[in-house]
Amino acid sequence: MKDWSDHVRELGNDSAHPTPGQDPTKPQDARDIVDFLNFLLEYLYSLPHQIQQYRTRQKKCLS
């Protein structure tokens, strides 16, 4: 994730602050950024919630 996030940061910077004559952001690069953000949000928010739900179910089964 760290390597990918660094690459996404560079792509974002290039897109937000283009240099004269720079090619526009490629559609695939934009899709890659969106994919990364989806994975990151899944990892940071959805996965911890799913783990907590699993732990709650397990506690109920053990009691």
C-alpha angles and dihedrals in degrees: 000000000000094000092044093048091052091052091048090049091054092047090049093049092049091049095045095044107029121185119229110281094014116147115248120258110283116240091237091054090052090050090049090054091051091047091051092050091050091052091046093051090047090052096044101040117009099042096051089050092050091048091051091050090051092050091049091052091048092052090052091051093050095049 
